[in-house]
Amino acid sequence: MAQSEDLETEIYEWAKANASASGYKLNPDYDIVMLAVKGLANNKKKYGEMYCSCREISGDKEKDKKIICPCVYRSRDMDRKGSCKCALYVK
């Protein structure tokens, strides 16, 4: 298995556990989940952090801490529309 597939599998398993621990679920649409997971994996490889792929990375590590998955906006987005911005997590 390729290294990027390993990382994607690891992130998928982490996201599943994180959703469960937070009282959320992963999106039932597998394609949306995998799109988000691939974005997180790419950002992890490129920047060393799992920055949400649906948010803009400023390059300022302190500022960008807010958008490390699960980002600080997740609970607000969940309350407002029932999913986070990238739709990885749903109620």
Backbone as a chain_set.jsonl record, in Angstrom:
{"seq": "MAQSEDLETEIYEWAKANASASGYKLNPDYDIVMLAVKGLANNKKKYGEMYCSCREISGDKEKDKKIICPCVYRSRDMDRKGSCKCALYVK", "coords": {"N": [[0.853, -1.198, 0.0], [0.499, 2.209, -0.78], [2.214, 5.031, 0.679], [0.664, 7.386, 0.941], [-1.906, 6.345, 0.9], [-1.898, 4.914, 3.26], [-1.755, 7.022, 5.102], [-4.171, 8.31, 4.533], [-5.978, 6.294, 5.308], [-5.386, 6.184, 8.026], [-6.163, 8.786, 8.816], [-8.871, 8.677, 8.164], [-9.78, 6.707, 9.982], [-9.15, 8.042, 12.358], [-10.846, 10.284, 12.116], [-13.338, 9.059, 12.183], [-13.362, 8.017, 14.795], [-13.092, 10.422, 16.196], [-15.441, 11.757, 15.482], [-17.365, 10.097, 16.661], [-16.637, 10.311, 19.382], [-17.277, 12.95, 19.767], [-19.961, 13.074, 19.534], [-20.971, 13.229, 17.002], [-21.357, 12.222, 13.531], [-19.704, 10.643, 10.749], [-20.091, 11.921, 7.464], [-22.677, 10.335, 5.643], [-22.281, 10.07, 2.937], [-19.889, 8.589, 1.257], [-18.079, 9.501, -0.708], [-17.849, 12.259, -0.228], [-16.726, 12.196, 2.318], [-14.265, 10.935, 1.729], [-13.14, 12.837, 0.027], [-12.728, 14.963, 1.801], [-10.981, 13.678, 3.591], [-8.789, 13.111, 1.905], [-7.991, 15.746, 1.371], [-7.235, 16.563, 3.96], [-5.112, 14.786, 4.372], [-3.355, 15.594, 2.314], [-2.765, 18.206, 3.185], [-1.554, 17.613, 5.619], [0.753, 16.301, 4.735], [1.926, 18.366, 3.226], [2.023, 20.658, 4.946], [2.405, 19.716, 7.494], [0.392, 19.622, 9.327], [-3.049, 18.741, 9.975], [-4.791, 20.578, 8.389], [-8.004, 21.913, 7.783], [-9.342, 21.276, 4.653], [-11.206, 22.859, 3.519], [-10.865, 25.395, 4.33], [-8.997, 28.46, 4.21], [-5.498, 28.523, 4.279], [-3.336, 30.54, 6.047], [-0.643, 30.671, 6.481], [0.436, 31.646, 8.73], [1.31, 30.153, 11.525], [0.265, 30.328, 14.144], [-2.209, 31.623, 13.822], [-3.369, 29.815, 12.056], [-3.819, 27.598, 13.629], [-6.439, 27.436, 14.394], [-7.751, 26.211, 12.302], [-7.078, 23.571, 12.212], [-8.111, 20.322, 11.839], [-10.399, 18.753, 14.067], [-11.796, 21.812, 13.233], [-12.101, 25.06, 14.873], [-14.492, 26.087, 14.147], [-16.291, 24.087, 13.801], [-18.386, 23.207, 15.7], [-20.098, 25.416, 15.71], [-20.864, 25.525, 12.999], [-22.111, 23.036, 12.844], [-24.296, 23.434, 14.533], [-25.608, 25.437, 13.11], [-26.06, 24.431, 10.455], [-26.089, 21.68, 10.503], [-23.88, 20.288, 9.648], [-20.281, 20.289, 9.307], [-18.223, 22.755, 7.609], [-16.859, 21.502, 5.431], [-18.307, 19.259, 5.294], [-17.522, 16.826, 6.347], [-18.112, 16.001, 8.927], [-21.276, 15.308, 10.375], [-24.503, 15.872, 11.94]], "CA": [[0.0, 0.0, 0.0], [1.274, 3.449, -0.875], [2.282, 5.812, 1.914], [-0.455, 8.329, 1.019], [-3.088, 5.556, 1.247], [-1.771, 4.65, 4.7], [-2.103, 8.262, 5.804], [-5.616, 8.498, 4.362], [-6.652, 5.307, 6.163], [-5.155, 6.637, 9.4], [-7.004, 9.971, 9.03], [-10.262, 8.217, 8.132], [-10.037, 6.045, 11.267], [-9.119, 9.095, 13.371], [-12.052, 11.097, 11.957], [-14.455, 8.233, 12.637], [-13.278, 7.997, 16.266], [-13.332, 11.79, 16.656], [-16.881, 12.017, 15.306], [-18.056, 9.32, 17.689], [-16.322, 10.898, 20.69], [-17.871, 14.291, 19.815], [-21.412, 12.964, 19.383], [-21.323, 13.458, 15.598], [-21.118, 11.082, 12.652], [-19.117, 11.015, 9.469], [-21.098, 12.065, 6.426], [-22.999, 9.035, 5.044], [-21.799, 10.057, 1.557], [-18.485, 8.172, 1.317], [-17.265, 10.339, -1.602], [-17.59, 13.52, 0.479], [-15.781, 11.858, 3.388], [-12.941, 10.684, 1.161], [-12.628, 14.112, -0.485], [-12.22, 15.681, 2.977], [-9.83, 12.924, 4.105], [-7.666, 13.357, 0.982], [-7.551, 17.119, 1.616], [-6.514, 16.573, 5.241], [-3.849, 14.059, 4.156], [-2.481, 16.464, 1.513], [-2.293, 19.3, 4.037], [-0.64, 17.018, 6.608], [2.029, 16.081, 4.034], [2.484, 19.635, 2.759], [2.221, 21.648, 6.008], [2.696, 19.074, 8.773], [-0.821, 19.652, 10.163], [-4.278, 18.388, 9.266], [-5.622, 21.763, 8.207], [-9.231, 21.672, 7.026], [-9.11, 21.628, 3.247], [-12.237, 23.81, 3.098], [-10.51, 26.711, 4.887], [-7.766, 29.005, 3.628], [-4.323, 28.506, 5.156], [-2.695, 31.86, 5.927], [0.804, 30.551, 6.594], [0.737, 32.049, 10.104], [1.028, 28.947, 12.314], [-0.576, 30.65, 15.306], [-3.54, 31.9, 13.293], [-3.879, 28.617, 11.388], [-4.18, 26.575, 14.615], [-7.905, 27.395, 14.433], [-8.32, 25.413, 11.213], [-6.648, 22.175, 12.283], [-9.312, 19.489, 11.994], [-11.634, 19.478, 13.807], [-11.537, 23.25, 13.4], [-12.867, 25.757, 15.918], [-15.793, 26.47, 13.595], [-17.129, 22.907, 13.615], [-19.625, 23.15, 16.485], [-20.975, 26.491, 15.224], [-21.41, 25.073, 11.715], [-23.01, 21.91, 13.125], [-25.52, 24.018, 15.078], [-26.274, 26.241, 12.078], [-26.53, 23.724, 9.258], [-26.085, 20.23, 10.678], [-22.615, 19.689, 9.2], [-19.186, 21.258, 9.275], [-18.137, 23.392, 6.286], [-16.466, 20.547, 4.38], [-19.31, 18.182, 5.383], [-16.958, 15.57, 6.858], [-18.902, 15.669, 10.107], [-22.697, 15.657, 10.342], [-25.234, 15.543, 13.171]], "C": [[0.887, 1.246, 0.0], [1.193, 4.223, 0.436], [1.098, 6.771, 2.052], [-1.747, 7.597, 1.374], [-3.082, 5.211, 2.731], [-2.215, 5.853, 5.505], [-3.608, 8.521, 5.701], [-6.406, 7.541, 5.246], [-6.557, 5.731, 7.62], [-6.074, 7.832, 9.731], [-8.478, 9.583, 9.041], [-10.636, 7.587, 9.475], [-10.067, 7.067, 12.406], [-10.418, 9.908, 13.325], [-13.287, 10.352, 12.461], [-14.508, 8.219, 14.169], [-13.593, 9.379, 16.837], [-14.811, 12.143, 16.56], [-17.662, 11.347, 16.423], [-17.866, 9.938, 19.075], [-16.985, 12.267, 20.876], [-19.394, 14.261, 19.714], [-21.891, 13.267, 17.974], [-21.135, 12.153, 14.832], [-20.32, 11.579, 11.457], [-20.265, 11.096, 8.465], [-21.401, 10.685, 5.823], [-22.574, 8.93, 3.576], [-20.279, 9.816, 1.573], [-17.584, 9.061, 0.453], [-16.904, 11.669, -0.942], [-16.566, 13.292, 1.584], [-14.378, 11.687, 2.81], [-12.322, 11.938, 0.558], [-12.011, 14.914, 0.667], [-10.964, 15.005, 3.526], [-8.602, 13.148, 3.224], [-7.106, 14.771, 1.188], [-6.761, 17.233, 2.907], [-5.146, 15.902, 5.091], [-2.862, 14.924, 3.359], [-1.914, 17.598, 2.356], [-1.321, 18.805, 5.093], [0.74, 16.821, 5.973], [2.714, 17.405, 3.693], [2.868, 20.577, 3.899], [2.542, 21.042, 7.375], [1.528, 19.088, 9.748], [-2.02, 19.26, 9.313], [-5.196, 19.607, 9.193], [-6.852, 21.372, 7.398], [-9.001, 22.133, 5.59], [-10.146, 22.621, 2.736], [-11.953, 25.222, 3.621], [-9.175, 27.149, 4.305], [-6.648, 29.031, 4.664], [-3.571, 29.815, 4.941], [-1.171, 31.751, 5.906], [1.301, 30.992, 7.969], [0.316, 30.907, 11.023], [0.089, 29.204, 13.486], [-2.029, 30.863, 14.877], [-4.187, 30.627, 12.722], [-4.218, 27.482, 12.353], [-5.688, 26.358, 14.655], [-8.501, 26.458, 13.39], [-7.741, 24.0, 11.144], [-7.892, 21.352, 12.61], [-9.311, 18.759, 13.335], [-11.432, 20.954, 14.153], [-12.453, 23.868, 14.449], [-14.274, 26.126, 15.444], [-16.781, 25.304, 13.537], [-18.437, 22.956, 14.399], [-20.61, 24.243, 16.059], [-21.653, 26.066, 13.915], [-22.417, 23.937, 11.918], [-24.349, 22.438, 13.63], [-26.321, 24.741, 13.99], [-26.859, 25.405, 10.943], [-26.448, 22.202, 9.346], [-24.867, 19.505, 10.136], [-21.527, 20.74, 9.307], [-19.061, 21.77, 7.83], [-17.792, 22.398, 5.181], [-17.382, 19.324, 4.354], [-18.721, 16.819, 5.758], [-17.801, 15.082, 8.023], [-20.351, 16.14, 9.947], [-23.323, 15.272, 11.669], [-25.936, 14.215, 13.028]], "O": [[1.896, 1.307, 0.702], [0.235, 4.089, 1.198], [0.58, 6.955, 3.153], [-2.599, 8.153, 2.068], [-4.127, 5.214, 3.382], [-2.961, 5.722, 6.476], [-4.24, 8.909, 6.683], [-7.394, 7.937, 5.864], [-7.536, 5.645, 8.362], [-6.685, 7.873, 10.799], [-9.25, 10.107, 9.844], [-11.686, 7.897, 10.038], [-10.9, 6.977, 13.307], [-11.019, 10.186, 14.363], [-14.169, 10.941, 13.086], [-15.574, 8.39, 14.761], [-14.283, 9.49, 17.85], [-15.364, 12.763, 17.468], [-18.519, 11.967, 17.053], [-18.819, 10.069, 19.842], [-17.226, 12.694, 22.005], [-20.044, 15.303, 19.798], [-23.074, 13.533, 17.762], [-20.798, 11.119, 15.409], [-20.266, 12.779, 11.184], [-21.282, 10.416, 8.611], [-20.472, 9.937, 5.521], [-22.512, 7.83, 3.027], [-19.497, 10.721, 1.863], [-16.449, 9.346, 0.836], [-15.779, 12.149, -1.084], [-15.651, 14.095, 1.767], [-13.413, 12.235, 3.344], [-11.101, 12.088, 0.575], [-10.921, 15.471, 0.535], [-9.997, 15.678, 3.883], [-7.5, 13.351, 3.733], [-5.89, 14.967, 1.18], [-5.738, 17.915, 2.955], [-4.146, 16.389, 5.618], [-1.677, 14.981, 3.688], [-0.73, 17.919, 2.259], [-0.364, 19.503, 5.43], [1.763, 17.13, 6.583], [3.926, 17.546, 3.85], [3.913, 21.226, 3.84], [2.908, 21.76, 8.305], [1.659, 18.616, 10.878], [-2.014, 19.423, 8.093], [-6.237, 19.66, 9.848], [-6.759, 20.597, 6.446], [-8.524, 23.242, 5.349], [-9.992, 23.17, 1.645], [-12.733, 26.141, 3.371], [-8.333, 26.323, 3.953], [-6.836, 29.504, 5.785], [-3.211, 30.163, 3.816], [-0.488, 32.629, 5.379], [2.451, 30.741, 8.328], [-0.872, 30.707, 11.275], [-0.783, 28.386, 13.781], [-2.954, 30.342, 15.5], [-5.385, 30.396, 12.885], [-4.841, 26.5, 11.947], [-6.161, 25.252, 14.914], [-9.616, 25.964, 13.56], [-7.894, 23.312, 10.134], [-8.626, 21.662, 13.549], [-8.284, 18.188, 13.704], [-10.953, 21.291, 15.236], [-13.45, 23.271, 14.855], [-15.143, 26.441, 16.257], [-17.964, 25.5, 13.257], [-19.503, 22.765, 13.813], [-21.82, 24.017, 16.05], [-22.862, 26.229, 13.75], [-23.447, 23.884, 11.247], [-25.407, 21.963, 13.218], [-27.549, 24.666, 13.954], [-27.992, 25.625, 10.515], [-26.711, 21.512, 8.361], [-24.806, 18.275, 10.151], [-21.81, 21.935, 9.389], [-19.731, 21.258, 6.933], [-18.381, 22.452, 4.101], [-17.245, 18.458, 3.49], [-19.342, 15.783, 5.518], [-18.158, 13.906, 8.1], [-20.608, 17.234, 9.445], [-22.777, 14.47, 12.426], [-26.604, 13.766, 13.959]]}, "num_chains": 1, "name": "protein.A"}
